[in-house]
Amino acid sequence: MTGSRFAGLGKADHGSRATWLAPLSIVIASLLTLLPFKASFPILPPFGLMMLLAWRLHRPELLKPWAAVLLGLLDDLVSGQPLGSAMFFWTVSFLAIDVLDTRIVWRDFWQDWLLAAGAIALCLIGGRLVAAPIGAHVDTVLLIQILITVALFPVLSRLVARLDGRRKSR
């Protein structure tokens, strides 16, 4: 008995669920910017970016590098950022994490959090440089938004782990 009938037991079922759940959860997170939220300062974290990074760091094989372009386009369309800014910065951060992932032999949660913090800072600062004039005084608010987003990343990382329903394979 070769055990071929038991090969991949539960893999196809679990893999197919995560295959559609990851992009769907990123789209839903990007759509959160459409909820009516009144604030005197724009400090709402980019939930779509956070969810993309959480899925990438949790399950690297799940999303292809070109997925960041399409998901960034959707985020640009709903968030009001200049068209192409999230597409570019999300893809750059996604590819940078891919390159660093090949260099880092072993990662733990703190390193994932540091990688996500760098990617979040890159995307938010890059989006500020593209969307706002250089003379605009938004740097303090941007710093607060970066700090809030980085502080909330573990919550979304835990949510992704629960949505995935399996332990990290590292």
Backbone as a chain_set.jsonl record, in Angstrom:
{"seq": "MTGSRFAGLGKADHGSRATWLAPLSIVIASLLTLLPFKASFPILPPFGLMMLLAWRLHRPELLKPWAAVLLGLLDDLVSGQPLGSAMFFWTVSFLAIDVLDTRIVWRDFWQDWLLAAGAIALCLIGGRLVAAPIGAHVDTVLLIQILITVALFPVLSRLVARLDGRRKSR", "coords": {"N": [[0.849, -1.177, 0.0], [0.725, 2.042, -0.997], [-0.154, 4.402, 0.0], [-1.203, 6.431, -1.463], [-3.78, 7.326, -1.661], [-4.078, 8.792, 0.602], [-2.405, 10.862, 0.255], [-1.86, 14.25, 0.442], [-4.04, 14.772, 2.015], [-6.566, 16.778, 3.002], [-5.16, 18.982, 2.12], [-5.908, 20.11, -0.398], [-8.482, 21.056, 0.108], [-7.999, 22.906, 2.182], [-6.109, 24.604, 1.0], [-7.486, 25.679, -1.193], [-9.407, 27.228, 0.053], [-7.906, 29.242, 1.343], [-6.801, 30.367, -0.9], [-8.776, 31.899, -2.195], [-9.65, 33.367, -0.057], [-7.639, 35.092, 0.861], [-7.188, 37.247, -1.161], [-9.814, 38.252, -1.111], [-10.156, 39.116, 1.552], [-8.265, 41.152, 1.613], [-9.347, 42.933, -0.24], [-11.765, 43.58, 1.054], [-10.699, 44.809, 3.321], [-9.499, 47.033, 2.113], [-11.78, 48.315, 1.274], [-12.756, 49.342, 3.607], [-12.143, 51.997, 3.871], [-14.228, 53.343, 2.772], [-16.201, 53.55, 4.632], [-18.183, 55.747, 6.601], [-16.363, 57.967, 8.388], [-15.547, 60.267, 10.686], [-13.066, 62.575, 11.194], [-10.701, 64.909, 12.424], [-8.126, 64.824, 11.639], [-6.411, 62.97, 9.162], [-5.985, 59.987, 10.087], [-6.579, 57.372, 9.687], [-5.684, 54.038, 9.417], [-4.065, 52.329, 6.654], [-5.821, 49.796, 5.875], [-6.012, 47.864, 3.848], [-3.382, 47.637, 2.843], [-2.12, 46.751, 5.179], [-3.368, 44.288, 5.528], [-2.563, 42.988, 3.181], [0.227, 42.831, 3.621], [0.214, 41.295, 5.946], [-0.85, 38.836, 5.021], [1.15, 38.222, 3.169], [3.427, 37.908, 4.776], [2.602, 35.875, 6.437], [1.762, 33.675, 4.817], [3.755, 33.123, 2.399], [3.693, 31.883, -0.116], [1.201, 32.16, -1.151], [0.216, 34.534, -2.447], [0.929, 35.891, -5.58], [3.607, 37.927, -6.931], [2.554, 39.858, -8.73], [0.041, 40.282, -7.788], [-0.046, 42.344, -5.966], [-0.082, 44.589, -7.562], [-2.645, 44.601, -8.782], [-4.329, 44.608, -6.513], [-3.459, 46.958, -5.354], [-4.314, 48.766, -7.304], [-7.095, 48.608, -6.987], [-7.235, 49.627, -4.376], [-6.28, 52.222, -4.826], [-8.389, 53.198, -6.362], [-10.579, 53.231, -4.573], [-9.651, 54.641, -2.344], [-8.939, 57.207, -3.056], [-6.418, 58.127, -3.495], [-3.758, 59.266, -5.679], [-3.906, 57.755, -8.878], [-2.175, 54.827, -9.287], [-0.313, 55.131, -7.275], [-0.566, 53.486, -4.917], [-0.422, 51.101, -6.286], [2.231, 51.122, -7.213], [3.828, 51.502, -4.823], [2.932, 49.43, -3.118], [3.686, 47.22, -4.638], [6.469, 47.565, -4.762], [7.143, 47.314, -2.029], [6.231, 44.706, -1.597], [7.901, 43.231, -3.331], [10.368, 43.879, -2.182], [10.127, 42.631, 0.295], [10.012, 40.009, -0.648], [12.642, 39.728, -1.657], [14.139, 40.121, 0.701], [13.173, 37.963, 2.095], [14.369, 35.805, 0.858], [16.928, 36.155, 1.717], [16.929, 36.118, 4.493], [17.244, 33.597, 6.751], [15.794, 32.503, 8.87], [12.813, 33.536, 10.395], [11.034, 35.374, 12.89], [8.219, 36.542, 14.829], [8.853, 39.181, 15.567], [10.679, 40.048, 13.663], [9.039, 39.883, 11.409], [7.231, 41.886, 12.097], [8.923, 44.102, 12.059], [9.681, 44.112, 9.339], [7.153, 44.6, 8.216], [6.645, 47.117, 9.357], [8.608, 48.699, 8.122], [7.751, 48.474, 5.437], [5.21, 49.611, 5.626], [5.849, 52.227, 6.426], [7.328, 53.023, 4.164], [5.325, 52.938, 2.154], [3.388, 54.783, 3.124], [4.86, 57.186, 3.416], [5.797, 57.467, 0.805], [3.317, 57.689, -0.511], [2.486, 60.114, 0.581], [4.398, 61.861, -0.516], [3.698, 61.698, -3.184], [0.995, 62.5, -3.235], [0.601, 64.906, -1.757], [1.602, 68.348, -1.754], [5.037, 69.381, -1.398], [5.413, 71.484, 0.384], [3.309, 71.244, 2.129], [2.06, 70.965, 5.428], [1.992, 68.243, 6.781], [3.452, 66.375, 8.005], [3.64, 65.698, 10.75], [1.141, 64.572, 11.271], [1.297, 62.469, 9.495], [3.367, 60.973, 10.656], [2.086, 60.212, 13.035], [0.054, 58.64, 11.919], [1.594, 56.584, 10.791], [2.699, 55.458, 13.128], [0.354, 54.559, 14.449], [-0.581, 52.723, 12.572], [1.526, 50.849, 12.457], [1.41, 49.961, 15.082], [-1.073, 48.687, 15.072], [-0.674, 46.565, 13.395], [0.009, 43.916, 14.461], [-2.527, 43.053, 15.295], [-3.978, 42.712, 12.911], [-2.342, 40.805, 11.804], [-2.776, 38.66, 13.514], [-5.482, 38.278, 12.948], [-5.33, 37.422, 10.276], [-3.982, 35.014, 10.675], [-5.956, 33.622, 12.047], [-7.986, 33.59, 10.111], [-6.74, 32.039, 8.199], [-6.403, 29.615, 9.501], [-4.443, 27.754, 10.012], [-1.238, 26.793, 11.283], [1.758, 28.762, 11.06], [4.131, 27.911, 8.583], [6.838, 28.042, 9.034]], "CA": [[0.0, 0.0, 0.0], [1.589, 3.209, -1.155], [-0.68, 5.543, 0.749], [-1.483, 7.512, -2.403], [-5.1, 7.889, -1.428], [-3.972, 9.72, 1.71], [-1.473, 11.947, -0.09], [-2.509, 15.549, 0.327], [-5.3, 14.754, 2.742], [-6.904, 18.072, 3.573], [-4.405, 20.085, 1.524], [-6.661, 20.767, -1.463], [-9.579, 21.777, 0.739], [-7.477, 24.05, 2.923], [-5.428, 25.511, 0.082], [-8.446, 26.39, -2.024], [-10.057, 28.235, 0.889], [-6.981, 30.363, 1.538], [-6.533, 30.975, -2.191], [-9.754, 32.953, -2.46], [-9.872, 34.164, 1.147], [-6.613, 36.133, 0.985], [-7.527, 38.455, -1.922], [-11.096, 38.785, -0.666], [-9.973, 39.857, 2.8], [-7.535, 42.377, 1.286], [-10.316, 43.837, -0.877], [-12.666, 44.067, 2.103], [-9.934, 45.748, 4.147], [-9.356, 48.269, 1.346], [-13.09, 48.965, 1.214], [-13.058, 49.977, 4.89], [-12.0, 53.451, 3.748], [-15.496, 53.901, 2.326], [-17.091, 53.744, 5.773], [-18.175, 57.137, 7.063], [-15.527, 58.135, 9.569], [-15.265, 61.689, 10.797], [-11.872, 62.866, 11.977], [-10.105, 66.182, 12.039], [-6.854, 64.475, 11.019], [-6.522, 61.686, 8.449], [-5.111, 59.01, 10.735], [-7.101, 56.028, 9.457], [-4.622, 53.189, 8.86], [-4.367, 51.667, 5.375], [-6.114, 48.408, 6.234], [-5.71, 46.994, 2.713], [-1.94, 47.402, 2.854], [-1.798, 45.935, 6.348], [-3.842, 42.922, 5.275], [-1.67, 42.427, 2.166], [1.489, 42.494, 4.271], [-0.015, 40.193, 6.882], [-0.955, 37.602, 4.243], [2.457, 37.928, 2.558], [4.351, 37.439, 5.795], [2.088, 34.63, 7.025], [1.788, 32.625, 3.792], [4.434, 33.74, 1.257], [3.418, 31.223, -1.393], [-0.202, 32.322, -1.51], [0.006, 35.639, -3.381], [1.983, 36.138, -6.569], [4.053, 39.332, -6.859], [1.711, 40.757, -9.505], [-1.216, 40.511, -7.068], [0.036, 43.658, -5.318], [-0.448, 45.612, -8.553], [-4.102, 44.62, -8.926], [-4.932, 45.014, -5.251], [-3.125, 48.372, -5.208], [-5.211, 49.509, -8.185], [-8.391, 48.695, -6.307], [-7.09, 50.54, -3.248], [-6.211, 53.578, -5.381], [-9.715, 53.607, -6.824], [-11.502, 53.499, -3.467], [-9.114, 55.524, -1.312], [-8.798, 58.573, -3.532], [-5.01, 58.435, -3.752], [-3.484, 59.339, -7.123], [-3.915, 56.445, -9.515], [-0.865, 54.226, -9.475], [0.579, 55.268, -6.124], [-0.595, 52.235, -4.145], [0.063, 50.042, -7.173], [3.69, 51.162, -7.229], [4.448, 51.328, -3.514], [2.622, 48.096, -2.626], [4.499, 46.263, -5.377], [7.859, 47.724, -4.329], [7.293, 46.712, -0.702], [6.028, 43.269, -1.769], [9.131, 42.674, -3.911], [11.444, 44.03, -1.196], [9.948, 41.553, 1.273], [10.425, 38.785, -1.336], [14.105, 39.676, -1.692], [14.618, 39.902, 2.062], [12.777, 36.62, 2.508], [15.367, 34.861, 0.365], [18.177, 36.388, 2.44], [16.758, 35.784, 5.906], [17.078, 32.153, 6.859], [14.773, 32.19, 9.864], [12.102, 34.733, 10.823], [10.056, 35.243, 13.952], [7.197, 37.577, 14.773], [9.45, 40.518, 15.68], [11.234, 40.388, 12.354], [7.897, 40.159, 10.542], [6.704, 43.19, 12.482], [9.887, 45.088, 11.568], [9.51, 44.169, 7.883], [5.883, 45.269, 7.945], [6.784, 48.529, 9.722], [9.346, 49.346, 7.045], [6.905, 48.547, 4.251], [4.145, 50.579, 5.907], [6.452, 53.562, 6.38], [7.64, 53.309, 2.769], [4.099, 53.209, 1.399], [2.733, 56.01, 3.579], [5.699, 58.344, 3.073], [5.734, 57.586, -0.651], [1.999, 58.221, -0.856], [2.472, 61.529, 0.954], [5.193, 62.609, -1.489], [2.975, 61.721, -4.452], [-0.326, 63.122, -3.144], [0.577, 66.233, -1.14], [2.746, 69.191, -2.108], [6.15, 69.311, -0.448], [5.249, 72.522, 1.392], [2.177, 70.97, 3.017], [2.471, 70.61, 6.788], [1.28, 67.028, 7.168], [4.438, 65.396, 8.456], [3.308, 65.232, 12.096], [-0.016, 63.68, 11.135], [1.799, 61.272, 8.826], [4.095, 60.199, 11.658], [1.079, 59.606, 13.916], [-0.602, 57.585, 11.16], [2.543, 55.472, 10.692], [2.778, 54.81, 14.441], [-0.907, 53.851, 14.692], [-0.642, 51.587, 11.655], [2.497, 49.839, 12.901], [0.911, 49.396, 16.338], [-2.219, 47.827, 14.784], [-0.324, 45.443, 12.522], [-0.145, 42.596, 15.084], [-3.943, 42.681, 15.347], [-4.325, 42.174, 11.605], [-1.573, 39.572, 11.627], [-3.518, 37.627, 14.251], [-6.702, 38.033, 12.184], [-4.957, 36.609, 9.125], [-3.703, 33.666, 11.167], [-7.249, 32.981, 12.343], [-8.677, 33.332, 8.836], [-6.044, 30.953, 7.522], [-6.764, 28.406, 10.218], [-3.35, 26.81, 10.175], [-0.032, 27.401, 11.865], [2.772, 29.22, 10.126], [4.945, 26.774, 8.186], [8.27, 28.33, 9.187]], "C": [[0.888, 1.231, 0.0], [1.098, 4.412, -0.367], [-1.052, 6.702, -0.163], [-2.871, 8.115, -2.179], [-5.103, 8.853, -0.25], [-3.035, 10.888, 1.415], [-2.257, 13.241, -0.263], [-3.83, 15.618, 1.052], [-5.53, 16.106, 3.403], [-6.17, 19.239, 2.943], [-5.235, 20.827, 0.491], [-7.8, 21.595, -0.882], [-9.084, 23.042, 1.418], [-6.839, 25.072, 1.995], [-6.404, 26.308, -0.76], [-9.166, 27.473, -1.226], [-9.166, 29.46, 1.048], [-6.715, 31.081, 0.22], [-7.529, 32.081, -2.507], [-9.961, 33.86, -1.256], [-8.866, 35.308, 1.277], [-6.949, 37.373, 0.151], [-8.842, 39.08, -1.486], [-10.944, 39.599, 0.612], [-9.192, 41.152, 2.561], [-8.466, 43.391, 0.642], [-11.265, 44.416, 0.163], [-11.954, 45.072, 3.001], [-9.722, 47.07, 3.416], [-10.673, 49.033, 1.29], [-13.488, 49.619, 2.534], [-12.912, 51.497, 4.838], [-13.283, 54.118, 3.273], [-16.484, 54.126, 3.467], [-17.038, 55.199, 6.226], [-17.455, 57.261, 8.404], [-15.134, 59.598, 9.631], [-14.073, 61.895, 11.722], [-11.305, 64.204, 11.512], [-8.738, 65.975, 11.389], [-6.999, 63.126, 10.328], [-5.564, 60.642, 9.022], [-5.609, 57.58, 10.556], [-6.011, 55.162, 8.82], [-5.03, 52.6, 7.513], [-4.578, 50.169, 5.599], [-5.816, 47.438, 5.089], [-4.234, 46.646, 2.647], [-1.548, 46.503, 4.017], [-2.215, 44.487, 6.137], [-2.971, 42.242, 4.213], [-0.353, 41.992, 2.787], [1.328, 41.318, 5.235], [-0.127, 38.863, 6.141], [0.395, 37.22, 3.648], [3.43, 37.365, 3.584], [3.899, 36.12, 6.419], [2.192, 33.46, 6.053], [2.429, 33.171, 2.516], [4.071, 33.134, -0.098], [2.021, 31.529, -1.927], [-0.435, 33.392, -2.565], [1.205, 35.777, -4.313], [2.399, 37.601, -6.492], [3.179, 40.303, -7.644], [0.373, 41.027, -8.815], [-1.21, 41.871, -6.382], [-0.344, 44.771, -6.279], [-1.965, 45.732, -8.651], [-4.802, 45.094, -7.654], [-4.629, 46.481, -4.953], [-3.991, 49.249, -6.097], [-6.578, 49.676, -7.546], [-8.316, 49.675, -5.14], [-6.99, 51.982, -3.726], [-7.592, 54.079, -5.786], [-10.655, 53.951, -5.68], [-10.965, 54.501, -2.455], [-8.971, 56.967, -1.763], [-7.357, 59.013, -3.716], [-4.811, 58.581, -5.264], [-3.327, 57.945, -7.71], [-2.494, 55.966, -9.782], [0.037, 54.309, -8.263], [0.591, 53.994, -5.274], [-0.107, 51.067, -4.999], [1.584, 49.98, -7.121], [4.277, 50.822, -5.863], [4.143, 49.964, -2.899], [3.496, 47.052, -3.32], [5.963, 46.348, -4.958], [8.064, 47.077, -2.962], [7.134, 45.195, -0.764], [7.298, 42.606, -2.31], [10.312, 42.792, -2.951], [11.347, 42.939, -0.127], [10.326, 40.21, 0.641], [11.941, 38.637, -1.349], [14.662, 39.416, -0.3], [14.269, 38.51, 2.574], [13.752, 35.569, 2.01], [16.679, 34.995, 1.131], [18.098, 35.964, 3.905], [16.451, 34.293, 6.002], [15.902, 31.816, 7.766], [14.145, 33.501, 10.324], [11.191, 34.402, 11.983], [9.098, 36.427, 13.855], [7.798, 38.977, 14.795], [10.067, 40.96, 14.361], [10.129, 40.651, 11.336], [7.325, 41.541, 10.823], [7.629, 44.301, 11.982], [9.804, 45.23, 10.051], [8.227, 44.902, 7.512], [5.966, 46.758, 8.268], [7.548, 49.295, 8.643], [8.517, 49.506, 5.793], [5.779, 49.564, 4.436], [4.683, 51.996, 5.827], [6.783, 53.954, 4.942], [6.39, 53.703, 1.994], [3.436, 54.514, 1.831], [3.555, 57.25, 3.249], [5.71, 58.55, 1.559], [4.398, 58.143, -1.118], [1.87, 59.69, -0.509], [3.24, 62.363, -0.06], [4.492, 62.714, -2.831], [1.718, 62.581, -4.351], [-0.315, 64.559, -2.638], [1.784, 67.045, -1.612], [3.808, 69.147, -1.011], [5.979, 70.336, 0.674], [4.108, 72.279, 2.366], [2.693, 70.493, 4.371], [1.653, 69.423, 7.286], [2.221, 65.984, 7.758], [4.137, 64.852, 9.847], [2.149, 64.246, 12.056], [0.408, 62.382, 10.466], [2.56, 60.382, 9.798], [3.135, 59.506, 12.629], [0.374, 58.452, 13.204], [0.313, 56.363, 11.015], [2.615, 54.717, 12.019], [1.519, 54.012, 14.758], [-0.984, 52.594, 13.829], [0.306, 50.471, 12.085], [2.024, 49.179, 14.199], [-0.269, 48.447, 16.109], [-1.873, 46.603, 13.941], [-0.426, 44.081, 13.207], [-1.596, 42.125, 15.176], [-4.365, 42.07, 14.015], [-3.548, 40.895, 11.291], [-2.258, 38.405, 12.339], [-4.813, 37.269, 13.53], [-6.424, 37.149, 10.974], [-4.661, 35.176, 9.557], [-4.99, 32.928, 11.498], [-8.024, 32.667, 11.074], [-8.053, 32.15, 8.11], [-6.338, 29.618, 8.192], [-5.662, 27.371, 10.328], [-2.15, 27.55, 10.736], [0.933, 27.786, 10.76], [3.739, 28.086, 9.84], [6.436, 27.023, 8.353], [8.774, 27.724, 10.446]], "O": [[1.704, 1.424, 0.901], [1.864, 5.337, -0.1], [-1.201, 7.833, 0.3], [-3.098, 9.287, -2.479], [-6.03, 9.652, -0.11], [-2.89, 11.795, 2.235], [-3.213, 13.297, -1.036], [-4.666, 16.46, 0.723], [-4.761, 16.518, 4.271], [-6.522, 20.389, 3.203], [-5.265, 22.058, 0.5], [-8.051, 22.713, -1.332], [-9.665, 24.115, 1.257], [-7.012, 26.276, 2.184], [-6.177, 27.491, -1.017], [-9.499, 28.525, -1.773], [-9.629, 30.591, 0.9], [-6.431, 32.279, 0.218], [-7.136, 33.115, -3.047], [-10.401, 35.0, -1.409], [-9.218, 36.385, 1.759], [-6.993, 38.47, 0.707], [-8.977, 40.304, -1.488], [-11.545, 40.666, 0.737], [-9.436, 42.148, 3.241], [-8.387, 44.582, 0.942], [-11.539, 45.616, 0.152], [-12.544, 46.077, 3.398], [-9.762, 48.128, 4.044], [-10.678, 50.264, 1.261], [-14.46, 50.374, 2.577], [-13.488, 52.205, 5.664], [-13.411, 55.339, 3.364], [-17.489, 54.815, 3.292], [-15.971, 55.812, 6.234], [-17.898, 56.72, 9.417], [-14.466, 60.108, 8.732], [-14.07, 61.453, 12.871], [-11.424, 64.571, 10.343], [-8.249, 66.849, 10.673], [-7.65, 62.229, 10.862], [-4.466, 60.442, 8.501], [-5.107, 56.668, 11.213], [-5.471, 55.531, 7.777], [-6.218, 52.396, 7.261], [-3.637, 49.379, 5.522], [-5.407, 46.304, 5.337], [-3.873, 45.491, 2.42], [-0.734, 45.594, 3.856], [-1.495, 43.567, 6.524], [-2.673, 41.054, 4.329], [0.132, 40.896, 2.507], [2.201, 40.455, 5.325], [0.441, 37.865, 6.584], [0.753, 36.043, 3.618], [4.18, 36.437, 3.282], [4.729, 35.334, 6.877], [2.656, 32.38, 6.421], [1.713, 33.64, 1.63], [4.142, 33.818, -1.119], [1.709, 31.176, -3.064], [-1.214, 33.174, -3.493], [2.353, 35.778, -3.871], [1.62, 38.437, -6.033], [3.071, 41.468, -7.261], [-0.356, 41.927, -9.233], [-2.265, 42.489, -6.232], [-0.876, 45.796, -5.853], [-2.507, 46.836, -8.608], [-5.747, 45.882, -7.71], [-5.457, 47.174, -4.362], [-4.368, 50.352, -5.701], [-7.151, 50.765, -7.566], [-9.235, 50.469, -4.938], [-7.556, 52.878, -3.1], [-7.923, 55.246, -5.577], [-11.455, 54.878, -5.805], [-11.752, 55.153, -1.768], [-8.889, 57.865, -0.925], [-7.106, 60.167, -4.062], [-5.616, 58.071, -6.044], [-2.697, 57.071, -7.116], [-1.713, 56.654, -10.439], [1.061, 53.627, -8.216], [1.662, 53.483, -4.95], [0.544, 50.152, -4.494], [2.158, 48.898, -6.998], [5.135, 49.945, -5.76], [5.0, 49.391, -2.226], [3.986, 46.119, -2.685], [6.627, 45.322, -4.813], [9.049, 46.369, -2.754], [7.833, 44.474, -0.053], [7.72, 41.559, -1.819], [11.164, 41.906, -2.908], [12.361, 42.391, 0.303], [10.9, 39.357, 1.317], [12.467, 37.556, -1.087], [15.556, 38.587, -0.132], [14.993, 37.946, 3.396], [13.945, 34.546, 2.666], [17.46, 34.045, 1.187], [19.084, 35.506, 4.482], [15.499, 33.805, 5.393], [15.104, 30.934, 7.45], [14.854, 34.466, 10.61], [10.642, 33.304, 12.066], [9.164, 37.215, 12.911], [7.3, 39.871, 14.11], [9.978, 42.131, 13.994], [10.261, 41.538, 10.494], [6.977, 42.278, 9.9], [7.15, 45.34, 11.526], [9.852, 46.345, 9.531], [8.219, 45.728, 6.599], [5.416, 47.579, 7.534], [7.175, 50.415, 8.293], [8.563, 50.553, 5.147], [5.437, 50.293, 3.504], [4.053, 52.87, 5.232], [6.546, 55.094, 4.542], [6.397, 54.691, 1.261], [2.968, 55.275, 0.984], [2.993, 58.267, 2.84], [5.641, 59.685, 1.087], [4.353, 58.977, -2.022], [1.211, 60.44, -1.231], [2.797, 63.45, -0.432], [4.664, 63.702, -3.545], [1.403, 63.318, -5.286], [-1.152, 65.358, -3.058], [2.859, 66.491, -1.842], [3.502, 68.904, 0.157], [6.369, 70.067, 1.81], [3.95, 73.028, 3.33], [3.644, 69.716, 4.447], [0.744, 69.574, 8.103], [1.826, 64.84, 7.981], [4.354, 63.668, 10.103], [2.175, 63.213, 12.725], [-0.072, 61.309, 10.832], [2.411, 59.16, 9.764], [3.346, 58.351, 12.999], [0.122, 57.409, 13.807], [-0.155, 55.228, 11.108], [2.596, 53.487, 12.039], [1.608, 52.902, 15.283], [-1.399, 51.534, 14.296], [-0.06, 49.296, 12.08], [2.215, 47.979, 14.392], [-0.449, 47.499, 16.873], [-2.697, 45.701, 13.791], [-0.917, 43.143, 12.577], [-1.859, 40.923, 15.139], [-5.03, 41.035, 13.985], [-4.047, 40.012, 10.594], [-2.308, 37.294, 11.813], [-5.206, 36.103, 13.498], [-7.192, 36.233, 10.679], [-5.051, 34.229, 8.873], [-5.096, 31.727, 11.25], [-8.645, 31.611, 10.964], [-8.753, 31.356, 7.482], [-6.503, 28.604, 7.514], [-5.922, 26.227, 10.701], [-2.065, 28.777, 10.668], [0.923, 27.211, 9.672], [4.133, 27.367, 10.759], [7.234, 26.242, 7.832], [9.957, 27.851, 10.762]]}, "num_chains": 1, "name": "protein.A"}
